Amino acid sequence: MRVGIIGAGVAGLTTAKTLMQAGHEVVVWDSAPDVGGVWSRTRRYPGLTTQSAKATYGFSDYPMPREFPEWPSGEQVQSWLASYAHDFKIESQLRLGVRVLTVARTNAQWTVSLSDGSTETVDRVVVANGVFCEPNMPVFDGADEFVAGGGKILAGTEMHDAGIARGKHVLVVGYGKSACDVTVPLSEVAASTDVIARQLLWKVPRKIAGVLNFKMLLLTRMGEALFKYHRLRGVERFLHGPGNPMRRNMLNSIGSVSVRQFKLKQLGLVPRGSMEGIVKGAIGLATEGFFEGVEAGAIRVHRDTTITHLRAGEAELADGTVLPADLIVCATGFRQGVPFLSEDVQRQLFDERGNFQLYRQILPPGVDGLYFNGYNSSFFSPLNAEMAAVWIAAHMAGLAPVPAPDEMRAQVKAQLAFMDEATDRHHNRGTKIIPFSLKNADEVLDDLGLNIGRRTRASHWINPVDPSAYRGVTPALVARLRARDRVLEDA
């Protein structure tokens, strides 16, 4: 079949590679001039690095180069993805710098209208535009006056050069990883740098107590098992039963270490609640230099407040504080949008609250020929996207058994209800699977009978998950497809 893939980021590229290996023709569209998605040079902000260590942030058959640092920069990740596209011969299938305007069902195919005026017809469509594609920009009272007075308001992904902040009074809105990442380089050149944080989040040290890499604790199956899934197995039953006090202490001890290591009490930056309660909604890897900058006075954090009004050259906060302001950088999250899909498809795609209804985070029940990848944001995004691509290839071949549409919808509804409780509704409209990244991979591969061995999975309980352990999954599916084709030819 001919398959159209929307997006040339992590999910789009691994989908293209997997489907090509399965024998399909693909075309990949992306509005950016380069591959990479969130890592594109058009979206990289100063200070951008991976959140996961390089050994865990990779494809099963294409790890990051050994010479990369433990937490590669945005530029390095983009170069790695460009090499992936080259080495797996995806480059010739790319159409970069073109935006998908509409995707409409036409009989058994899909018609795709593009920004360059062309129209293409494909048999299947994979939406891989990413859950971080549209910045969620706040609306500020007085913004027009602020801009008329010479001020600038930018999304974090529009902040490509720290030099823009030189000598200016900068406000960074947000307290997630991207907000803290961009704050550090801006503070080095700005006249003043203030962070406006509606809610403080717990920050996990890259090296706990300066020694133990955080991947040894949280990027393991044991780390994932510390959070209660709705289907418990084996040791998980103990951890969330008789072992619950021990489990809770393990999580909250990380918070205690963070408080001491970053001097959060002295800085007045201890988040409300416990690590156990907040980490499930938004884990943030601590940015190197951020708390040091706060301690040195180069960065000021205004906690539990928001900007209520802007005027020329200044911003007023909800607590009455008035700050000088020339540049406002909004690192306030993203909206998950698919405006190119027709209204009839969108009616089937979303529930009444606007959550995506995706079986296995991939398949919209009742919409034939449409798939999603990358709508499973996780600690192991390349690996989860790759395994989803395998599932898509299997489903296209009729080798991924699924329930009837009504049963799929019921399962999706139950999953969303569980994630509402598990993450306090911080699941990006149903597109984030943290902290259950490996649960998703297991479910996807168990559907196909292609999961990795029990012994290997057991080793990942105490060791960081190694994507290369999944190296045999795609070849196993391809071999199955070829064997089936031979049987059909013989028949």
N, C-alpha and C positions, 0 to 999 in steps of 0.2 A: 504493500500500500504506500501511498504518498502521504506523509504526515507533516503537518505544519506545527512548528514549535514556537511559542511566543515567549521570547526571553533568552538571552545568551549568557546568563549567569551560571552559577554552580548547577542548578537543577536542569536548566535548558541544555547545557553542554553534555551532561552525563546521560540525559534522555536521548539526545541525538546520537551519541556514541553507541549506546546500548541498542537502540532501534536499528541503526545501520548494521551492527553485528548480527542482528536478528533477521536481516534481509530486506529492510524497508528503505525507501527513499525518503529523505527528510529535507526540509527547508526551515531555517531558523531566522526569525526576525527579531531585531532589537533596535530601539530608538537611539541607543548610544553608538558612538563611533568605534568602540572596542568591546571585546568580550569582558565578562566579569561581574555584571550586575551591580551589586552594592560595592564591588571593588573597582569598578570602572573609574578611570581618571576624571570623569565628569561628576563623580559623586564623592570622591575621597576628600576627607577633611584632614588637616594637620593632626598628627598624633594617632591616626587610625592604625590599630593592630588587631590581630585575631583575639578572640576571647578564649578559645580553646588552644591548648598547646599544639604545635605543628604535628606531633606524632599521632594525635587523635583527630586532627582536622585534615582529612585527606580521603582520596578514593582508594578502593581496595587494591587497585592495580596501578595507582599513580600517586605515590607519596610526594610530599614536598621535598625539595632538594636538601641534602644533608647540611649544606653550608648555611641554610637559613637559620636565623635565631629561633629560640624556643617559641616566641610569639612574633611571627613575621609581620612586617608592615603591610599596609594596604597595597603599596606598589609591588611588593614581592608576591603577594597573593595573586594580583592581576597578571603578573608575568608568568606565574605557574599555570594559571588557567589558560593563558594564551598558548603556552607550550602544550598543554593538554589538547587544545583544539587542533594544533598543528600535528602533533604526533599521532592522533587518532583520525587524521584526515577529515576533520569537520570543517576546516576553513572554507572549502569550496562550497559548502552548503549554507554559509552564513550570508545574510543580507543585513548589514549593519547600517545605522543611520536612517532607518525607516521605521515609522510607527504604524502599528496595527490600528485601524480606525473602526472597522466593524467585522464581526464574524457571524455569519448567518447560515442556518441550515438550508440546504437546497437539495431536496429529495434525499438521496443517501450520501451526499457529500456536503462539504462546507465551503462557502465562498468567503474569501478574506479580502477586504479592501484596505489598501495601504496608502500611506501619506504621500508617496511619490506618484499617485494617480493610477497605479496598476492594480489589477485584481487577480487573485490566484485561487485555484480550486484544489482542495485536498480531501483525502478520504477520512482522515482523523485529525483532531486538534489537541495539542497538549498546551495548557496554560502554565507557563513557568516564569511569569513576570515578577514573582517574588512577593513576599508579604511585607517587604520594606520598600515598596516602590513609590509611594506617594507620601511625602512629609505631612504630618498632622500639625499644621500651623495654627497657633492660638490667634484669636482676634483681640487686639488691644484697643481699648477706648483711647482716643487721641492719637492713633497711629498716623493719621494724615498730617496732623500738626507736627509730629515728630519728624516725619520724612521731609515735609516742606522746610523744616529747619535744618536740613542737612543730615539727619540721622538715617541709618540703614537698618533694615530688619531682614535677616537671612535665615534660611533653614540650615541646619548643621551640614547637610550634604551640598550646600551651595558655597560653603566656606573652604575654598581650595588653597588659600594662601594666607598664612599667618600675618604676612606683611600688611594686610588690609587693616589690621588692628593696631598698627604701630602708632604710639602716642595718643591713642583714643581711650575713652572710658567705655569699657565693654561689659555687657551683661550677658551671661549665659543662662538660658532658661532650661531647667531640667537637672536631674541628678543621676541619670542612668550612665552606662558605660561611655556612650558617645559624648555626653555632656562633659563628663570628667576628662575624657581623652582630649577633647578640643580645648578645654580650659587651660591645660598646662602650657602648650606652646603659645597660646594667645597671651597668657600672663607674663611671658618672657619679653614681650614687646609693647604691651599696652600700658597706658598711664595708670589704669586701675582695672581690676577684673573682679566682678561680683557674680556669684552663682545664686540664682533664685530657685530654690527647691521647694516645691509644694509638699513633697514627702521625701524624707531621707530613706535610702535603701541600704541594706547591709552590703558591705563590700568584702569580697573574699580575697585574702592576700594571694599573690602569685606564688609566693613561698611562705608557708605557714611557719611562724616563728623564725622566718628567714632561712629555713632549711628545707622543709618538706614541700615539694611541688604540689599544688592543690589538686592536680589531676590524680594523684594517688588516693585522694579521699572522695572526690565528687565525680570523676570521670571513669568510674568503675561500676560494675553491676551492684556491688554493695552500696555505693553512694546513691544509686537510683532507688535501691530497695528501702532506703531510709524514709522514702515518701510512699504513702499508702496508695497502692493501685486498687482498682475495684475488683480485680481477680488476683488473689494472693496464692502463691505457690511455695512449697518447701520452707526455706529459711524465712521467707517473708511473713509467713503465719506466726513464727516465733517473734520476729522483730516487732510486729504490730499486735502481739498478744502478750505473753509473759515477759518478753524482752523489751516492752515499750519504754520503761524508764531508761534503760541503757541506750536505746535508739535515740530518745529525746536528748539525753546528755551528750551523745556523740555529735548531734547537730548543733546544739547550743554551745558546746565547747569551742566550735569554730568561731562563733560570735564573740565569745570571751577572749579568744586569742586576738581577734580583729580589734577589739576595744583596747587591749594592751599594746598591740603592735603599732597601731596607728594613733595612739594617744587620744582616742575619741572622747573620753571624759573631759580631758583638759581642753579639747577644742570645742566642746559642746556639740558634738556631732554623733552621739549615740542614737541610733534609730529607735523609734518607739516599738514596743513589743519584743518578741524573742526572735532569734535567728530562725527557729523552726517555723514560726508563723509567717515570716516575710520572705524567706528564701524561696519558698515554693512559687511565689508570684513573680519575683524579679531578682534573679541572681546577677550580681555585677562583679566582674573582676576588677580589683582595685587598679587604678591607673598609677603608674610609677611617677612620682613627683607631685601628685595631687595633694595628699595630706601634708607633705613636706612644704608645699607652697602655702597651704593654709597656716601652718605653724609659723612660717617665716613672714606672714602678712602680705604676701604677694597675691593671695587668693582669699576672698572673703565669701563665706557661705551664709546666706540668709535662709534659715530653715522654716518650714511650715508656713510659707507665705507665697503670694503671687503678685504679679504686676497688676495694679488696678487702673492706672491711668498713665498715659504718656503725654509729655509736652516737649517743646523744642529744647533739646539738650538735657532732658532729665526724665526719670521714671519714678512714679510713686508706688509704693508697695502697700499691701493690705494692712500691714501693721503701722502704717503712717510714715515709714522711712522714705526719704526722698534721696535718690542717687543720681549723680551725673551720668549721662548716657549718650554716647555717640553711635554705638553699634550694639545691636541686640541679635544674638545667635540663639535660635530656637532648636534645641535638641529634645523635642517633645514627642518623639515616637512617630509612628506611621499609620496611614490608613490602607486597608487592603481593598483594592478596587479592580473591577473588571468591566469598565465602561463600554468596552468594545462588544460585549456579548448582548444579544438581542433581549428585549424585555421578556419574551416568553421563556427563554432559557434562565434569565435571572430570577423569575418567579419560582422556578423549580430549584434553583441553586441555594437560595437563602431561606432561613426560617423567619418567624415573625419578629425576631430580635435582631435580624441582620447577620446572624452567624452563617458561615459556609456549612452546607450540609454535604460532607464528603465521606464516603465509605472508605475506610483505611487512609483517610486524608488524601484520597486520589480520585475516586469515582463519584460523580454526582448521580444519585439514583434517578432513573427515568430519562436521562439525557444520553442517548446513544452516540458514541463516537467522540465524546469529549472527556478529557482527562486533565488532572491537575498534578503538578509536581513542584516541590518547594513550599507547599502549603503544609509542611511538617517541620516548622522551624525548631531546631534542636541544638544540643551541645555538639552533635556529630552531623551537622547539616550535609556535608558532601556524602557521607556514608548513607544517611537516611534517604537522600535524594537518589543515590545510585540504586538502592534496594527498591525504591518506588519505581524507578525506571524499569527494573527487571519485572516487577509486577505488571506494569503497563504492557510490556512486550508479551508477557505470558497471556494477559487478558485479551490482547488483540488476536492472539492465536487460539483463543478458546481454551486455554490451559489454566485459567485462574477461576476456580468455581466461586460463584457469589450467590447470595440469597436472592429471592425475588425483590423487586424494588420496594415494596411496602416493608418487608423485613429489614432491608438495608436502612431505610429511613428510621425505623424503630431503633436499630442499633446505633445509628448516628445520633439520634435524639438522646439515648441513654448515655452515650459517650460525652456529649456536650453537657448534660446535667452533671455527670461526674466531674468533668473538668471545671465547671462552675464552682463546685465545692472545693476541689483540690487546689485551684489556683486563685480563689476569690475573684473569679471571672477575668483574670488577667491572661486570657488565652488568645488574644488577637482575633476575635471573632471566629474562634474555633480553628485557627491555623497554627497555633503553637503547641507543641507536644512536650515541652520541658515541664516537669522533670522526668518524663516517661519516654525518652528517646529510644532506648533499647527495647522497651515493650512494643513500640510501634514496628521496629525492625523485625522482631520475633513474629509478630502477628502477620506481617506482610509475607515473610519467608515461609512460615508454617502453612499459609494458604497454598503455597506452591510445592511443599515438601522439599524445600531447598535450604532449610536453616543449617547453620554450621553445627558441628558436633557438640554434644553435651560437655565433653572434656574441655574443649576450647572455651565454651561459654563459662564453665566453672572457673577456668583460669582468669577470666575477666572479672571475677568477683573481687579479687584482691589486687589485680594489676589493671592499669588503664586499658581501656578497650583499644585494640589494635585493628584499624580498618583492613589491614592486609590479611587478617584471618578470614575475611569474606571474599578473598580473591577468586575462589573457585565457583562462586555463585553464578555469575554471568556465563562463563563457559559451560556450566552444567545445563543452564537453560538453553543455550544455543545448541548443544549436543542433543537435547531432547527435541528441539524443533526440527533439527536435521533428520533425526531418526523417524519422527512422524512423517516428514516429507518423503522419506524413502519408502515408508509403508504405503503412503498414498500413491506414489509412482508405481510401485509394484502391483497395487490393486487395479 
